[in-house]
Amino acid sequence: MHAPRTVIRRTLLVLFAAALTSGLIAAQVPPRVVAADVFGAMRGPGDAAATIGHRGDRADAPENTMPSLELAMDEHAYVETDVRLTSDGVPVLFHDVTLERIAGVDARIEDLDLDAVSRLDVGSWYGEDFAGLRVPTLDEFLAALAERDAASALVELKATWTAAEIRTVIGLIERHNLRGRIVLQSFSIETLQAIRATTPTTPRIMLVRELPADPRWLAEQLGVIGFGTTAEAVTRAPGAVELAHSAGIAVLCYTLNTDEDWAAVSALGVDGIFTDEPSDLDAWLAVTAPGT
């Protein structure tokens, strides 16, 4: 028995509409980024790790200022920075809990609004040539990153962030068309869970002081693409790096500034090294891992 042509046409139209809708939804949702998309193939023992400029290039400019960050972005594939919120909810680049060390002010970023933060001098402590440098906003940093196609950024969300606060960050990332070039990272499980709930396709890294002997379960639970940890943690649990790599999970080490430390973690095959001396690390890699 044959169905009437009108029924067939309607069925085909419904199927076509469903396929079109499905395609549009898929096109609007970016694919999930995995560690290899960000850092390349997982490293083996002795392979060259990625150089990550810690708070920019702290060897030549004050940390988390635009000169430091731009130096790192211009010369290296990866730069790391820290984000805190002002009292009026604006994401700015700053690491410490208080402003005492960098700005000589007994207060926290979270205590001040953007206007007050923007008047702080965060360069004089480093040297008179940098007097008058200001705390950059995340928006300012992302605009500079967007101009440098070869660079990506690892952005640490300091303290604990809510879903609404994370949406502010994601909005800025999308405004500058930087999806896939920003990795969010945090020590806070609550923050990582909020990132996953808010923006599950955004790559994220868990920062830990102790690496689990088998990090695969924790990575799966939090949906992270990797772990950032200490040199001591990876040397205490060298098998953890291999297990992580077997599941496509990256392992990065912070913050290492000597040949001895670089050699120790490179021998274990870590995928990235956070350093205050990114140019020195690149030069060391050029000698110890020719062709990189």
ROKOLZA-745766 format. One record per residue: residue number from 1; residue in one letter; x, y, z of N, C-alpha, C in turn. Coordinates in Angstrom, 3 decimals. Layout:
residues N
R  num  residu      n_px      n_py      n_pz     ca_px     ca_py     ca_pz      c_px      c_py      c_pz
R  NUM       A         X         Y         Z         X         Y         Z         X         Y         Z
...
//
This chain:
residues 292
R  num  residu      n_px      n_py      n_pz     ca_px     ca_py     ca_pz      c_px      c_py      c_pz
R    1       M     0.853    -1.184     0.000     0.000     0.000     0.000     0.889     1.235     0.000
R    2       H     0.622     2.177    -0.895     1.469     3.359    -1.037     0.861     4.555    -0.297
R    3       A     1.696     5.306     0.405     1.221     6.515     1.079     0.940     7.606     0.061
R    4       P    -0.056     8.434     0.300    -0.345     9.547    -0.617     0.859    10.461    -0.749
R    5       R     0.984    11.066    -1.926     2.146    11.931    -2.174     2.216    13.085    -1.174
R    6       T     1.052    13.607    -0.794     1.069    14.740     0.146     1.656    14.331     1.487
R    7       V     1.357    13.065     1.928     1.913    12.587     3.190     3.422    12.435     3.086
R    8       I     3.882    11.893     1.933     5.321    11.722     1.721     6.033    13.061     1.743
R    9       R     5.410    14.045     1.031     6.026    15.382     0.994     6.145    15.963     2.406
R   10       R     5.042    15.825     3.177     5.058    16.371     4.535     6.128    15.695     5.388
R   11       T     6.241    14.382     5.241     7.254    13.634     6.006     8.654    14.103     5.647
R   12       L     8.900    14.258     4.326    10.221    14.725     3.888    10.513    16.129     4.401
R   13       L     9.484    16.993     4.391     9.674    18.360     4.879    10.008    18.368     6.364
R   14       V     9.303    17.499     7.124     9.581    17.420     8.564    11.007    16.946     8.814
R   15       L    11.416    15.888     8.063    12.773    15.377     8.217    13.810    16.408     7.820
R   16       F    13.544    17.137     6.730    14.466    18.174     6.277    14.584    19.287     7.309
R   17       A    13.422    19.692     7.869    13.443    20.759     8.870    14.201    20.322    10.111
R   18       A    13.984    19.055    10.521    14.688    18.544    11.697    16.186    18.507    11.462
R   19       A    16.588    18.060    10.260    18.014    17.997     9.937    18.618    19.391     9.894
R   20       L    17.868    20.347     9.321    18.362    21.716     9.234    18.516    22.323    10.620
R   21       T    17.496    22.099    11.461    17.562    22.629    12.829    18.733    22.026    13.592
R   22       S    18.905    20.712    13.460    20.018    20.038    14.121    21.348    20.586    13.651
R   23       G    21.457    20.835    12.341    22.695    21.382    11.798    22.974    22.768    12.298
R   24       L    21.903    23.592    12.400    22.089    24.959    12.891    22.517    24.952    14.347
R   25       I    21.905    24.056    15.147    22.279    23.977    16.560    23.733    23.555    16.692
R   26       A    24.121    22.547    15.892    25.508    22.077    15.942    26.473    23.170    15.527
R   27       A    26.070    23.973    14.539    26.943    25.051    14.067    27.109    26.126    15.117
R   28       Q    26.063    26.337    15.963    26.110    27.396    16.952    26.892    26.990    18.198
R   29       V    26.991    25.685    18.457    27.694    25.198    19.639    29.111    24.788    19.252
R   30       P    30.140    25.493    19.714    31.508    25.135    19.332    31.877    23.764    19.872
R   31       P    32.685    23.022    19.139    33.082    21.693    19.615    33.942    21.802    20.868
R   32       R    33.918    20.757    21.672    34.723    20.727    22.885    36.196    20.671    22.511
R   33       V    36.986    21.532    23.122    38.424    21.568    22.882    39.101    20.578    23.815
R   34       V    40.021    19.787    23.285    40.778    18.833    24.099    42.215    19.328    24.230
R   35       A    42.975    18.681    25.094    44.332    19.150    25.393    45.199    19.240    24.151
R   36       A    45.095    18.256    23.261    45.930    18.253    22.060    45.621    19.438    21.156
R   37       D    44.378    19.942    21.199    44.032    21.118    20.397    44.775    22.355    20.876
R   38       V    45.079    22.378    22.159    45.729    23.550    22.761    47.248    23.406    22.764
R   39       F    47.735    22.247    23.194    49.168    22.072    23.422    49.853    21.153    22.410
R   40       G    49.108    20.630    21.450    49.681    19.676    20.521    49.709    18.292    21.135
R   41       A    50.378    17.359    20.457    50.428    15.977    20.928    51.016    15.899    22.327
R   42       M    50.504    14.956    23.113    51.041    14.744    24.447    52.532    14.407    24.371
R   43       R    53.302    15.002    25.270    54.746    14.800    25.248    55.142    13.437    25.817
R   44       G    56.285    12.977    25.377    56.923    11.816    25.979    58.137    12.273    26.757
R   45       P    58.747    11.382    27.542    59.957    11.751    28.292    61.024    12.348    27.370
R   46       G    61.518    13.518    27.741    62.551    14.181    26.958    62.040    15.109    25.885
R   47       D    60.739    15.052    25.562    60.187    15.957    24.562    60.114    17.377    25.119
R   48       A    60.187    18.347    24.228    60.150    19.750    24.654    58.745    20.145    25.090
R   49       A    58.642    20.675    26.288    57.362    21.175    26.788    57.085    22.560    26.202
R   50       A    55.820    22.951    26.232    55.452    24.302    25.810    55.926    25.312    26.845
R   51       T    56.456    26.427    26.372    56.862    27.527    27.252    55.656    28.420    27.520
R   52       I    55.361    28.651    28.788    54.218    29.486    29.175    54.725    30.650    30.012
R   53       G    54.600    31.851    29.496    55.067    33.044    30.206    54.191    33.334    31.410
R   54       H    54.747    33.144    32.610    54.000    33.266    33.860    53.777    34.731    34.216
R   55       R    52.531    35.154    34.165    52.160    36.571    34.356    52.852    37.464    33.326
R   56       G    53.083    36.880    32.154    53.782    37.597    31.090    55.245    37.221    31.070
R   57       D    56.087    38.201    30.808    57.542    38.003    30.848    58.073    38.820    32.014
R   58       R    58.102    38.196    33.179    58.476    38.912    34.402    59.961    39.232    34.461
R   59       A    60.743    38.649    33.557    62.172    38.962    33.544    62.436    40.368    33.028
R   60       D    61.509    40.898    32.230    61.768    42.175    31.567    60.734    43.253    31.838
R   61       A    59.660    42.936    32.563    58.635    43.938    32.854    57.809    43.474    34.048
R   62       P    57.117    44.399    34.724    56.339    44.015    35.916    55.221    43.035    35.573
R   63       E    55.042    42.066    36.437    54.057    41.014    36.208    52.641    41.555    35.983
R   64       N    51.925    40.871    35.113    50.513    41.169    34.853    50.258    42.618    34.443
R   65       T    51.262    43.241    33.822    51.049    44.540    33.187    51.083    44.328    31.676
R   66       M    50.560    45.281    30.931    50.515    45.102    29.485    51.905    44.965    28.869
R   67       P    52.945    45.713    29.303    54.271    45.476    28.720    54.754    44.046    28.925
R   68       S    54.554    43.493    30.122    54.969    42.123    30.406    54.189    41.122    29.559
R   69       L    52.897    41.292    29.495    52.045    40.360    28.756    52.285    40.457    27.255
R   70       E    52.481    41.665    26.752    52.721    41.828    25.319    54.073    41.259    24.906
R   71       L    55.090    41.393    25.775    56.382    40.769    25.495    56.219    39.262    25.327
R   72       A    55.471    38.645    26.243    55.272    37.198    26.179    54.452    36.811    24.958
R   73       M    53.413    37.562    24.668    52.567    37.242    23.511    53.308    37.405    22.190
R   74       D    54.197    38.363    22.136    54.943    38.612    20.895    55.999    37.541    20.630
R   75       E    56.530    36.945    21.697    57.669    36.040    21.539    57.341    34.572    21.777
R   76       H    56.207    34.287    22.398    55.921    32.918    22.804    54.484    32.540    22.462
R   77       A    54.238    31.246    22.395    52.911    30.770    21.990    51.890    30.855    23.119
R   78       Y    52.378    30.891    24.370    51.460    30.850    25.510    51.849    31.887    26.555
R   79       V    50.806    32.523    27.084    51.000    33.462    28.183    49.980    33.123    29.258
R   80       E    50.382    33.325    30.522    49.476    33.055    31.646    49.227    34.342    32.393
R   81       T    47.998    34.494    32.886    47.684    35.663    33.690    46.615    35.296    34.706
R   82       D    46.344    36.227    35.631    45.400    36.002    36.727    44.302    37.057    36.675
R   83       V    43.103    36.652    37.057    41.973    37.578    37.005    41.267    37.627    38.347
R   84       R    41.022    38.837    38.796    40.175    39.094    39.962    39.097    40.098    39.569
R   85       L    38.056    40.175    40.388    36.958    41.107    40.130    37.050    42.317    41.052
R   86       T    36.853    43.500    40.478    36.736    44.700    41.297    35.410    44.658    42.045
R   87       S    35.230    45.591    42.968    33.993    45.607    43.756    32.771    45.864    42.895
R   88       D    32.956    46.484    41.723    31.828    46.694    40.816    31.792    45.668    39.692
R   89       G    32.496    44.544    39.890    32.322    43.403    39.008    33.074    43.420    37.705
R   90       V    34.163    44.180    37.619    34.946    44.239    36.383    36.164    43.316    36.520
R   91       P    36.370    42.390    35.579    37.537    41.510    35.650    38.816    42.275    35.307
R   92       V    39.803    42.204    36.207    41.097    42.853    35.988    42.203    41.842    36.262
R   93       L    43.407    42.179    35.798    44.539    41.254    35.883    45.382    41.567    37.117
R   94       F    45.331    40.644    38.080    46.109    40.837    39.303    46.203    39.506    40.020
R   95       H    47.365    39.228    40.610    47.588    37.923    41.238    47.351    37.909    42.738
R   96       D    48.000    38.794    43.471    48.063    38.683    44.926    46.700    38.879    45.595
R   97       V    46.606    38.374    46.829    45.388    38.577    47.615    45.232    40.049    47.971
R   98       T    46.352    40.724    48.298    46.301    42.154    48.611    47.181    42.937    47.631
R   99       L    47.030    44.250    47.673    47.783    45.141    46.793    49.099    45.603    47.412
R  100       E    49.438    45.117    48.602    50.581    45.625    49.348    51.890    45.461    48.586
R  101       R    52.189    44.277    48.096    53.489    44.024    47.452    53.659    44.826    46.169
R  102       I    52.624    44.899    45.374    52.731    45.502    44.043    52.441    47.002    44.042
R  103       A    51.441    47.426    44.812    51.018    48.834    44.766    51.214    49.569    46.080
R  104       G    51.667    48.872    47.131    51.872    49.526    48.419    50.593    49.985    49.072
R  105       V    49.496    49.279    48.798    48.186    49.668    49.329    47.639    48.521    50.162
R  106       D    47.180    48.836    51.361    46.624    47.814    52.244    45.144    47.612    51.913
R  107       A    44.914    46.926    50.818    43.545    46.662    50.370    43.591    45.509    49.380
R  108       R    42.416    45.018    49.022    42.309    43.978    48.009    41.664    44.558    46.764
R  109       I    41.920    43.946    45.626    41.233    44.352    44.395    39.727    44.335    44.620
R  110       E    39.250    43.288    45.308    37.814    43.127    45.524    37.208    44.230    46.387
R  111       D    38.048    44.992    47.100    37.556    46.078    47.952    37.351    47.381    47.187
R  112       L    37.934    47.481    45.987    37.961    48.743    45.247    37.160    48.640    43.957
R  113       D    36.555    49.761    43.557    35.874    49.751    42.262    36.890    50.006    41.149
R  114       L    36.442    49.884    39.904    37.369    49.999    38.775    38.053    51.362    38.754
R  115       D    37.333    52.404    39.094    37.933    53.743    39.073    39.122    53.817    40.030
R  116       A    38.959    53.269    41.224    40.054    53.291    42.199    41.199    52.395    41.753
R  117       V    40.877    51.224    41.226    41.919    50.306    40.761    42.713    50.927    39.617
R  118       S    42.036    51.627    38.728    42.703    52.189    37.547    43.666    53.309    37.900
R  119       R    43.619    53.821    39.130    44.537    54.884    39.549    45.759    54.343    40.298
R  120       L    45.826    53.036    40.498    46.966    52.441    41.202    48.206    52.393    40.314
R  121       D    49.360    52.592    40.901    50.639    52.446    40.212    51.164    51.047    40.506
R  122       V    51.226    50.197    39.474    51.691    48.817    39.686    52.991    48.553    38.932
R  123       G    53.737    49.639    38.640    55.002    49.487    37.945    56.211    49.964    38.717
R  124       S    56.008    50.925    39.605    57.149    51.533    40.304    57.920    50.532    41.150
R  125       W    57.245    49.554    41.743    57.931    48.566    42.587    59.001    47.813    41.806
R  126       Y    58.790    47.684    40.496    59.702    46.911    39.646    60.893    47.751    39.200
R  127       G    60.636    49.033    38.945    61.700    49.926    38.491    61.128    51.242    38.014
R  128       E    61.924    52.287    38.101    61.412    53.622    37.768    61.001    53.744    36.306
R  129       D    61.572    52.921    35.425    61.174    52.967    34.018    59.721    52.547    33.811
R  130       F    59.157    51.872    34.810    57.785    51.367    34.674    56.807    52.097    35.585
R  131       A    57.246    53.207    36.160    56.370    53.972    37.050    55.112    54.416    36.303
R  132       G    53.990    54.287    36.979    52.734    54.739    36.402    51.955    53.683    35.651
R  133       L    52.498    52.478    35.528    51.729    51.420    34.860    50.482    51.097    35.667
R  134       R    49.389    50.786    34.965    48.113    50.528    35.611    47.724    49.061    35.539
R  135       V    46.785    48.660    36.381    46.240    47.303    36.351    45.395    47.161    35.081
R  136       P    45.730    46.226    34.205    44.935    46.076    32.985    43.582    45.421    33.279
R  137       T    42.600    45.758    32.488    41.349    45.010    32.533    41.499    43.762    31.672
R  138       L    40.676    42.775    31.938    40.682    41.580    31.092    40.309    41.954    29.658
R  139       D    39.410    42.886    29.504    39.006    43.330    28.172    40.209    43.886    27.400
R  140       E    41.026    44.682    28.070    42.219    45.258    27.440    43.198    44.168    27.019
R  141       F    43.402    43.195    27.892    44.313    42.091    27.591    43.800    41.267    26.411
R  142       L    42.531    40.940    26.406    41.977    40.120    25.327    42.039    40.851    23.991
R  143       A    41.858    42.157    24.009    41.983    42.930    22.768    43.394    42.816    22.211
R  144       A    44.404    42.863    23.084    45.796    42.721    22.640    46.068    41.309    22.137
R  145       L    45.516    40.318    22.820    45.703    38.930    22.396    45.073    38.689    21.036
R  146       A    43.918    39.273    20.803    43.216    39.079    19.531    44.023    39.598    18.346
R  147       E    44.939    40.524    18.596    45.783    41.074    17.534    46.978    40.175    17.225
R  148       R    47.165    39.135    18.014    48.334    38.249    17.874    47.847    36.825    17.639
R  149       D    47.707    36.457    16.385    47.082    35.186    16.030    47.841    33.969    16.546
R  150       A    49.136    34.097    16.800    49.942    32.933    17.166    49.930    32.642    18.664
R  151       A    49.314    33.502    19.458    49.378    33.349    20.914    48.058    32.869    21.494
R  152       S    48.176    32.083    22.574    47.023    31.650    23.360    47.290    32.008    24.816
R  153       A    46.222    32.011    25.616    46.370    32.429    27.009    45.738    31.431    27.967
R  154       L    46.409    31.231    29.093    45.863    30.480    30.210    45.493    31.501    31.279
R  155       V    44.221    31.555    31.605    43.694    32.599    32.480    43.218    31.965    33.779
R  156       E    43.907    32.301    34.868    43.511    31.754    36.165    42.473    32.655    36.814
R  157       L    41.355    32.064    37.186    40.318    32.769    37.936    40.648    32.615    39.421
R  158       K    41.075    33.699    40.037    41.488    33.658    41.436    40.268    33.610    42.350
R  159       A    40.417    32.950    43.501    39.347    32.791    44.484    38.221    31.949    43.876
R  160       T    37.003    32.181    44.317    35.862    31.380    43.871    34.902    32.249    43.060
R  161       W    34.481    31.723    41.916    33.635    32.469    40.985    32.265    31.826    40.857
R  162       T    31.249    32.669    40.732    29.894    32.182    40.486    29.663    32.040    38.983
R  163       A    28.573    31.371    38.644    28.221    31.210    37.232    28.016    32.566    36.570
R  164       A    27.370    33.487    37.267    27.127    34.818    36.689    28.437    35.553    36.424
R  165       E    29.389    35.434    37.344    30.686    36.089    37.158    31.450    35.454    36.001
R  166       I    31.346    34.149    35.868    32.008    33.465    34.756    31.405    33.886    33.418
R  167       R    30.112    34.102    33.401    29.478    34.549    32.151    30.042    35.894    31.693
R  168       T    30.436    36.739    32.633    31.073    38.011    32.266    32.370    37.760    31.508
R  169       V    33.169    36.819    31.994    34.437    36.472    31.339    34.172    35.870    29.962
R  170       I    33.238    34.947    29.875    32.938    34.302    28.596    32.424    35.322    27.591
R  171       G    31.639    36.279    28.053    31.167    37.322    27.157    32.311    38.102    26.537
R  172       L    33.346    38.401    27.333    34.508    39.118    26.809    35.295    38.243    25.827
R  173       I    35.436    36.966    26.144    36.138    36.046    25.240    35.422    35.989    23.898
R  174       E    34.110    35.901    23.939    33.349    35.830    22.695    33.385    37.150    21.935
R  175       R    33.368    38.261    22.667    33.418    39.574    22.004    34.689    39.716    21.175
R  176       H    35.776    39.150    21.669    37.056    39.245    20.955    37.334    38.023    20.083
R  177       N    36.327    37.162    19.938    36.430    35.985    19.048    37.640    35.121    19.409
R  178       L    37.770    34.818    20.705    38.949    34.090    21.182    38.630    32.693    21.710
R  179       R    37.465    32.191    21.398    37.161    30.808    21.808    38.190    29.870    21.181
R  180       G    38.676    28.945    21.958    39.697    28.016    21.482    41.102    28.511    21.738
R  181       R    41.258    29.806    22.050    42.587    30.348    22.348    42.726    30.760    23.807
R  182       I    41.668    30.534    24.587    41.692    30.827    26.016    41.402    29.543    26.779
R  183       V    42.258    29.245    27.744    42.027    28.142    28.668    41.821    28.754    30.048
R  184       L    40.698    28.430    30.679    40.457    28.907    32.040    41.024    27.897    33.028
R  185       Q    41.572    28.391    34.121    42.142    27.491    35.116    41.861    28.016    36.518
R  186       S    41.848    27.092    37.472    41.536    27.491    38.839    41.962    26.401    39.809
R  187       F    42.277    26.814    41.055    42.467    25.874    42.149    41.121    25.460    42.753
R  188       S    40.084    26.248    42.498    38.790    26.064    43.147    37.923    25.056    42.404
R  189       I    37.550    23.976    43.090    36.649    22.995    42.485    35.299    23.635    42.192
R  190       E    34.839    24.507    43.097    33.549    25.172    42.870    33.581    26.011    41.605
R  191       T    34.694    26.686    41.375    34.815    27.497    40.161    34.842    26.625    38.924
R  192       L    35.589    25.529    38.965    35.650    24.628    37.819    34.285    24.020    37.522
R  193       Q    33.542    23.696    38.562    32.193    23.169    38.365    31.279    24.226    37.762
R  194       A    31.436    25.471    38.200    30.617    26.554    37.648    30.963    26.811    36.185
R  195       I    32.255    26.724    35.844    32.650    26.884    34.436    32.014    25.785    33.594
R  196       R    32.092    24.559    34.092    31.535    23.438    33.325    30.035    23.606    33.118
R  197       A    29.321    24.045    34.152    27.873    24.220    34.038    27.508    25.381    33.130
R  198       T    28.349    26.413    33.134    28.046    27.627    32.385    28.490    27.550    30.935
R  199       T    29.660    26.989    30.705    30.247    26.981    29.367    31.042    25.694    29.176
R  200       P    30.357    24.565    28.999    31.024    23.259    29.005    32.045    23.062    27.898
R  201       T    31.970    23.837    26.812    32.927    23.669    25.720    34.199    24.477    25.918
R  202       T    34.248    25.323    26.945    35.456    26.108    27.196    36.510    25.226    27.869
R  203       P    37.722    25.133    27.311    38.750    24.286    27.928    39.177    24.841    29.275
R  204       R    39.426    23.938    30.201    39.787    24.353    31.553    40.812    23.391    32.153
R  205       I    41.598    23.938    33.049    42.662    23.200    33.718    42.474    23.336    35.219
R  206       M    42.675    22.235    35.918    42.633    22.261    37.377    44.045    22.446    37.912
R  207       L    44.213    23.432    38.766    45.494    23.667    39.423    45.503    22.912    40.753
R  208       V    46.533    22.115    40.952    46.616    21.291    42.163    48.047    21.284    42.682
R  209       R    48.179    21.231    43.984    49.523    21.140    44.569    49.984    19.700    44.696
R  210       E    49.040    18.768    44.658    49.352    17.346    44.689    48.632    16.679    43.525
R  211       L    49.359    15.959    42.696    48.774    15.276    41.553    48.327    13.876    41.970
R  212       P    47.060    13.503    41.741    46.633    12.137    42.086    47.483    11.103    41.351
R  213       A    47.689     9.952    41.983    48.473     8.894    41.346    47.862     8.490    40.013
R  214       D    46.533     8.518    39.931    45.824     8.302    38.665    44.847     9.451    38.495
R  215       P    45.212    10.462    37.705    44.390    11.667    37.613    43.201    11.552    36.666
R  216       R    43.019    10.413    36.038    42.000    10.305    34.997    40.587    10.470    35.534
R  217       W    40.293     9.868    36.681    38.933     9.947    37.228    38.569    11.390    37.560
R  218       L    39.476    12.102    38.220    39.206    13.484    38.599    39.028    14.355    37.360
R  219       A    39.855    14.138    36.340    39.722    14.910    35.101    38.365    14.680    34.458
R  220       E    37.914    13.431    34.480    36.608    13.117    33.885    35.478    13.763    34.681
R  221       Q    35.563    13.726    35.999    34.506    14.294    36.838    34.360    15.798    36.631
R  222       L    35.486    16.482    36.442    35.455    17.940    36.302    35.479    18.397    34.843
R  223       G    35.702    17.462    33.926    35.736    17.823    32.518    36.913    18.699    32.149
R  224       V    38.062    18.527    32.836    39.222    19.367    32.561    40.098    18.712    31.496
R  225       I    40.849    19.540    30.768    41.751    19.017    29.742    43.141    18.766    30.299
R  226       G    43.379    19.188    31.540    44.703    18.986    32.097    44.808    19.464    33.530
R  227       F    45.999    19.258    34.081    46.314    19.678    35.443    47.563    20.542    35.414
R  228       G    47.559    21.592    36.227    48.756    22.368    36.474    49.219    22.078    37.889
R  229       T    50.471    21.685    38.046    50.932    21.259    39.365    52.411    21.598    39.548
R  230       T    52.981    21.143    40.634    54.363    21.468    40.972    55.327    20.416    40.436
R  231       A    56.593    20.788    40.355    57.620    19.822    39.964    57.706    18.700    40.991
R  232       E    57.552    19.042    42.265    57.610    18.021    43.311    56.491    17.001    43.140
R  233       A    55.313    17.467    42.729    54.176    16.560    42.572    54.412    15.548    41.458
R  234       V    54.967    15.993    40.330    55.166    15.045    39.225    56.340    14.108    39.495
R  235       T    57.349    14.565    40.228    58.468    13.667    40.524    58.075    12.637    41.576
R  236       R    57.117    12.989    42.446    56.638    12.018    43.436    55.719    10.969    42.807
R  237       A    55.043    11.338    41.721    54.095    10.423    41.081    54.334    10.400    39.570
R  238       P    55.514     9.921    39.141    55.846     9.977    37.717    54.876     9.173    36.849
R  239       G    54.291     8.104    37.399    53.342     7.325    36.625    52.064     8.075    36.316
R  240       A    51.769     9.115    37.108    50.548     9.887    36.887    50.574    10.607    35.549
R  241       V    51.754    11.073    35.143    51.860    11.771    33.856    51.529    10.816    32.715
R  242       E    52.068     9.620    32.771    51.804     8.638    31.721    50.325     8.242    31.682
R  243       L    49.715     8.066    32.848    48.295     7.721    32.899    47.441     8.863    32.355
R  244       A    47.794    10.100    32.717    47.062    11.249    32.191    47.154    11.291    30.670
R  245       H    48.350    11.107    30.147    48.549    11.143    28.698    47.768    10.041    27.985
R  246       S    47.605     8.893    28.642    46.868     7.793    28.018    45.410     8.166    27.770
R  247       A    44.920     9.151    28.524    43.547     9.628    28.356    43.493    10.987    27.661
R  248       G    44.630    11.435    27.121    44.661    12.722    26.429    44.613    13.924    27.341
R  249       I    45.044    13.742    28.589    45.013    14.811    29.588    46.419    15.393    29.736
R  250       A    46.531    16.714    29.629    47.830    17.381    29.719    48.252    17.550    31.179
R  251       V    49.569    17.596    31.389    50.138    17.903    32.704    51.134    19.042    32.520
R  252       L    50.909    20.130    33.247    51.769    21.311    33.187    52.394    21.526    34.563
R  253       C    53.555    22.179    34.609    54.228    22.447    35.885    54.452    23.940    36.080
R  254       Y    54.212    24.405    37.311    54.465    25.806    37.670    55.420    25.848    38.853
R  255       T    56.011    26.971    39.166    56.537    27.988    38.264    58.032    27.775    38.322
R  256       L    58.639    27.310    37.241    60.008    26.795    37.250    60.931    27.735    36.490
R  257       N    62.073    28.062    37.121    62.956    29.088    36.558    64.420    28.664    36.459
R  258       T    64.715    27.379    36.664    66.104    26.948    36.592    66.260    25.781    35.629
R  259       D    67.485    25.645    35.097    67.790    24.523    34.208    67.492    23.186    34.878
R  260       E    67.827    23.096    36.159    67.645    21.831    36.867    66.174    21.437    36.918
R  261       D    65.316    22.400    37.222    63.885    22.105    37.281    63.326    21.783    35.896
R  262       W    63.763    22.554    34.892    63.283    22.285    33.525    63.680    20.878    33.085
R  263       A    64.917    20.485    33.405    65.394    19.161    33.010    64.612    18.064    33.730
R  264       A    64.332    18.269    35.004    63.645    17.241    35.797    62.247    16.961    35.267
R  265       V    61.481    18.020    34.979    60.109    17.782    34.530    60.056    17.391    33.054
R  266       S    61.008    17.874    32.261    61.060    17.465    30.854    61.344    15.977    30.727
R  267       A    62.159    15.449    31.627    62.468    14.022    31.606    61.235    13.169    31.851
R  268       L    60.219    13.754    32.492    58.985    13.030    32.761    57.928    13.259    31.682
R  269       G    58.216    14.151    30.729    57.295    14.353    29.619    56.132    15.287    29.904
R  270       V    56.341    16.297    30.761    55.245    17.243    30.997    54.999    18.062    29.729
R  271       D    53.780    18.568    29.604    53.360    19.212    28.356    53.608    20.715    28.327
R  272       G    53.748    21.324    29.477    53.983    22.754    29.518    54.675    23.156    30.802
R  273       I    55.464    24.238    30.727    56.184    24.755    31.891    55.862    26.240    32.036
R  274       F    55.277    26.602    33.178    55.090    28.010    33.516    56.427    28.534    34.038
R  275       T    56.853    29.674    33.504    58.134    30.221    33.930    58.120    31.739    33.902
R  276       D    58.892    32.330    34.833    59.091    33.780    34.826    60.147    34.187    33.805
R  277       E    60.839    33.195    33.248    61.954    33.441    32.325    61.675    32.740    30.980
R  278       P    60.625    33.145    30.282    60.252    32.406    29.072    61.305    32.417    27.975
R  279       S    62.018    33.502    27.814    63.058    33.539    26.775    64.216    32.612    27.135
R  280       D    64.577    32.572    28.418    65.641    31.663    28.851    65.221    30.207    28.670
R  281       L    63.971    29.898    28.973    63.496    28.535    28.785    63.507    28.159    27.304
R  282       D    63.075    29.070    26.441    63.118    28.799    25.000    64.556    28.529    24.542
R  283       A    65.491    29.327    25.038    66.890    29.135    24.660    67.406    27.791    25.163
R  284       W    67.012    27.416    26.368    67.426    26.117    26.925    66.847    24.968    26.099
R  285       L    65.589    25.088    25.708    64.955    24.051    24.889    65.622    23.932    23.523
R  286       A    66.061    25.063    22.986    66.713    25.032    21.671    68.000    24.216    21.718
R  287       V    68.655    24.194    22.878    69.890    23.420    23.034    69.609    21.979    23.406
R  288       T    68.662    21.790    24.328    68.418    20.431    24.848    67.447    19.631    23.989
R  289       A    66.613    20.322    23.217    65.655    19.621    22.339    65.691    20.291    20.969
R  290       P    66.765    20.120    20.215    66.919    20.788    18.917    65.731    20.484    18.004
R  291       G    65.379    21.494    17.216    64.262    21.337    16.287    62.968    21.890    16.826
R  292       T    62.956    22.315    18.121    61.728    22.872    18.688    61.667    24.358    18.433
//
